[in-house]
Amino acid sequence: MVRLLLVNETACGWGNMESRYVSEREKSDQQGITPKSEKQFYETVLNSVADGVFTVDREWRITSFNRAAERITGVPASEAIGKRCSDVFHANICERGCAIRQTMKTGMEQIDLPARILDTHGRSIPVSLSTAAMYNADGHLFGAVETFRDLSAIEQLRREITQKYTFEDIVGKSEAFQKIFAILPDIAESDSTVLIEGPSGSGKELLARAVHNLSLRRKGPYVVVNCGTLPVNLFESELFGYTQGAFTDAKHSKPGRLALAEGGTIFFDEVSELPVATQVKLLRVLQEREFEPLGGVRTMKANVRVVAATNRKLADLVSQGKFRDDLYFRLAVVRLSIPPLRERRGDIPYLVEHFIQRFNAKRGKHISGVTPQVMALFMRHDFPGNVRELENLIEYGFVLCHNRLIDVDHLPEDFRPPEQKYNSNNNPHAPTPKGTQLQWAEADTIRHAFERNNGNVGNTAKELGISRTTLWRKMKKYHISAT
């Protein structure tokens, strides 16, 4: 038993401890230590390890379970031993491919896989796990070992560090987003109607969901109405519902989206496409909090919060007579504007990191970032598709990348520059390739800000949200000239 547990020296992170264990065993043999006391010795060693460790046989039944495993999962060893690991170790990667099963099938170790497990209290715990196969003296496979490390403290620290530029899965460090983050909790609690304006792909629905998730209605339903995709002749029946016999095919009564959102939030995406005839009825919902299903004779109350979004300026549509002014003012009680990504390039490195973390967890990969050349391309691109376009580029890179960093060759051909690669010689004052991605991004952000402000230091510092002194220091650091 002892020998089997020691096979996985790499996965357990024990370094070269096996040789020390072997010499210790030889010493114990010389001293006449019994197998029972030897077993107790190694159990003591395992129980002193901070990482959770458990072993399984070829039927994936747990054969050992150390104290750290008990502490992290909340399952006593007495209950775990003898059960299948999937019945004890509830990890999200079990759904897409069990790591320990893959190791036993291929014989290959799995090292530092990111995962989340559920403990006995239903809490989701981030872990880093490793696996290795176990063989007997004859080289026959008889089981495997898995170690896992609780990353809760690290995740909490990371959350505290990054909380200034993340909010409810929304990523942004720009001044515009910092203002939104600062007032969003108050807006959410107010129950007022919210209008979100911003270009397509900028994250309007994420912001709408954040309003709902932070509100007193968060336990209620969240219903989406895409005004740009529903046919005009079906819009009112979908929104308000209908009664049996309201029209030819109405064989049964059907509740509308408003009724389904009762007690929660209804989100009107691309509200600028709302049919004119329906605008009047939505205005009544906002003013009187009531509506009537098609074919109905009884007025129904609407206990819902309305959040709307549009990629067009509703004020301009009002002036053109394409949108009712009274509805506009009812929708824009609170108005939030999301700038396009090209106007907040400083958010790009944080978005890149965010998407890489998401796709690593989703696809089980270990990509750590993008090369400086790729980051330079991102910082120079105008992103007409905004955040969604950047996300698609990262996802494309995940398909082709089998290394630690996404390089230019992993991007779509139509996105690559003619020279295929960005050479730092194009800019002799750029940070060296040894610099971090954020340093590259910061230097490029400052240069672009200077270009937009015609070299004015004061205006550039104001746009970047930093003091003149800080700006001068960064200019010196990156050898940037204002002229």
Secondary structure as the mmCIF struct_conf table of DSSP 4:
data_model
#
loop_
_struct_conf.conf_type_id
_struct_conf.id
_struct_conf.beg_label_comp_id
_struct_conf.beg_label_asym_id
_struct_conf.beg_label_seq_id
_struct_conf.end_label_comp_id
_struct_conf.end_label_asym_id
_struct_conf.end_label_seq_id
HELX_RH_AL_P HELX_RH_AL_P1 VAL A 2 LEU A 5
TURN_TY1_P TURN_TY1_P1 LEU A 6 LEU A 6
BEND BEND1 VAL A 7 VAL A 7
TURN_TY1_P TURN_TY1_P2 GLU A 9 GLY A 13
TURN_TY1_P TURN_TY1_P3 GLY A 15 ASN A 16
HELX_RH_AL_P HELX_RH_AL_P2 MET A 17 GLN A 30
TURN_TY1_P TURN_TY1_P4 GLN A 31 GLY A 32
HELX_RH_AL_P HELX_RH_AL_P3 PRO A 35 SER A 48
BEND BEND2 ALA A 50 ASP A 51
STRN STRN1 GLY A 52 ASP A 57
TURN_TY1_P TURN_TY1_P5 ARG A 58 GLU A 59
STRN STRN2 ARG A 61 ARG A 61
STRN STRN3 ILE A 62 PHE A 65
HELX_RH_AL_P HELX_RH_AL_P4 ARG A 67 THR A 73
HELX_RH_AL_P HELX_RH_AL_P5 ALA A 77 ALA A 80
TURN_TY1_P TURN_TY1_P6 ILE A 81 GLY A 82
BEND BEND3 LYS A 83 LYS A 83
STRN STRN4 ARG A 84 ARG A 84
HELX_RH_AL_P HELX_RH_AL_P6 CYS A 85 VAL A 88
STRN STRN5 HIS A 90 ALA A 91
TURN_TY1_P TURN_TY1_P7 ASN A 92 ASN A 92
HELX_RH_AL_P HELX_RH_AL_P7 ILE A 93 ARG A 96
HELX_RH_AL_P HELX_RH_AL_P8 ALA A 99 THR A 106
STRN STRN6 GLN A 110 LEU A 118
TURN_TY1_P TURN_TY1_P8 THR A 120 HIS A 121
STRN STRN7 SER A 124 TYR A 135
TURN_TY1_P TURN_TY1_P9 ALA A 137 ASP A 138
BEND BEND4 GLY A 139 GLY A 139
STRN STRN8 LEU A 141 ASP A 150
HELX_RH_AL_P HELX_RH_AL_P9 SER A 152 THR A 162
TURN_TY1_P TURN_TY1_P10 GLN A 163 TYR A 165
STRN STRN9 THR A 166 PHE A 167
TURN_TY1_P TURN_TY1_P11 GLU A 168 ASP A 169
STRN STRN10 ILE A 170 VAL A 171
BEND BEND5 SER A 174 SER A 174
HELX_RH_AL_P HELX_RH_AL_P10 GLU A 175 SER A 190
STRN STRN11 VAL A 194 GLU A 197
TURN_TY1_P TURN_TY1_P12 SER A 200 GLY A 201
BEND BEND6 SER A 202 GLY A 203
HELX_RH_AL_P HELX_RH_AL_P11 LYS A 204 ASN A 213
TURN_TY1_P TURN_TY1_P13 LEU A 214 LEU A 214
BEND BEND7 SER A 215 SER A 215
TURN_TY1_P TURN_TY1_P14 LEU A 216 LYS A 219
BEND BEND8 GLY A 220 GLY A 220
STRN STRN12 TYR A 222 ASN A 226
TURN_TY1_P TURN_TY1_P15 CYS A 227 THR A 229
BEND BEND9 LEU A 230 LEU A 230
HELX_RH_AL_P HELX_RH_AL_P12 VAL A 232 PHE A 240
STRN STRN13 GLY A 241 TYR A 242
TURN_TY1_P TURN_TY1_P16 GLN A 244 GLY A 245
BEND BEND10 ALA A 246 PHE A 247
TURN_TY1_P TURN_TY1_P17 THR A 248 ASP A 249
BEND BEND11 HIS A 252 HIS A 252
STRN STRN14 LYS A 254 PRO A 255
HELX_RH_AL_P HELX_RH_AL_P13 ARG A 257 LEU A 260
TURN_TY1_P TURN_TY1_P18 ALA A 261 GLY A 263
BEND BEND12 GLY A 264 GLY A 264
STRN STRN15 THR A 265 ASP A 269
TURN_TY1_P TURN_TY1_P19 GLU A 270 GLU A 270
HELX_RH_3T_P HELX_RH_3T_P1 VAL A 271 GLU A 273
HELX_RH_AL_P HELX_RH_AL_P14 VAL A 276 GLU A 288
BEND BEND13 ARG A 289 ARG A 289
STRN STRN16 GLU A 290 PHE A 291
STRN STRN17 LEU A 294 LEU A 294
TURN_TY1_P TURN_TY1_P20 GLY A 295 GLY A 295
BEND BEND14 ARG A 298 ARG A 298
STRN STRN18 MET A 300 LYS A 301
STRN STRN19 ARG A 305 THR A 310
BEND BEND15 ASN A 311 ARG A 312
HELX_RH_AL_P HELX_RH_AL_P15 LEU A 314 SER A 319
TURN_TY1_P TURN_TY1_P21 GLN A 320 GLY A 321
BEND BEND16 LYS A 322 PHE A 323
HELX_RH_AL_P HELX_RH_AL_P16 ASP A 325 LEU A 331
TURN_TY1_P TURN_TY1_P22 ALA A 332 VAL A 333
STRN STRN20 VAL A 334 SER A 337
HELX_LH_PP_P HELX_LH_PP_P1 ILE A 338 PRO A 340
HELX_RH_3T_P HELX_RH_3T_P2 LEU A 341 GLU A 343
HELX_RH_3T_P HELX_RH_3T_P3 ARG A 345 ASP A 347
HELX_RH_AL_P HELX_RH_AL_P17 ILE A 348 ARG A 363
TURN_TY1_P TURN_TY1_P23 GLY A 364 GLY A 364
STRN STRN21 GLY A 369 VAL A 370
HELX_RH_AL_P HELX_RH_AL_P18 PRO A 372 ARG A 380
TURN_TY1_P TURN_TY1_P24 PRO A 384 GLY A 385
HELX_RH_AL_P HELX_RH_AL_P19 ASN A 386 LEU A 400
BEND BEND17 ASN A 403 ARG A 404
STRN STRN22 LEU A 405 ILE A 406
HELX_RH_3T_P HELX_RH_3T_P4 VAL A 408 HIS A 410
BEND BEND18 LEU A 411 LEU A 411
TURN_TY1_P TURN_TY1_P25 GLU A 413 PHE A 415
BEND BEND19 ARG A 416 ARG A 416
TURN_TY1_P TURN_TY1_P26 PRO A 418 GLU A 419
BEND BEND20 GLN A 420 LYS A 421
HELX_RH_3T_P HELX_RH_3T_P5 SER A 424 ASN A 426
BEND BEND21 ASN A 427 ASN A 427
TURN_TY1_P TURN_TY1_P27 PRO A 428 HIS A 429
BEND BEND22 ALA A 430 ALA A 430
HELX_LH_PP_P HELX_LH_PP_P2 PRO A 431 THR A 432
TURN_TY1_P TURN_TY1_P28 PRO A 433 LYS A 434
BEND BEND23 GLY A 435 GLY A 435
HELX_RH_AL_P HELX_RH_AL_P20 GLN A 437 ARG A 452
TURN_TY1_P TURN_TY1_P29 ASN A 453 GLY A 455
HELX_RH_AL_P HELX_RH_AL_P21 VAL A 457 LEU A 464
TURN_TY1_P TURN_TY1_P30 GLY A 465 GLY A 465
HELX_RH_AL_P HELX_RH_AL_P22 ARG A 468 TYR A 478
TURN_TY1_P TURN_TY1_P31 HIS A 479 HIS A 479
#
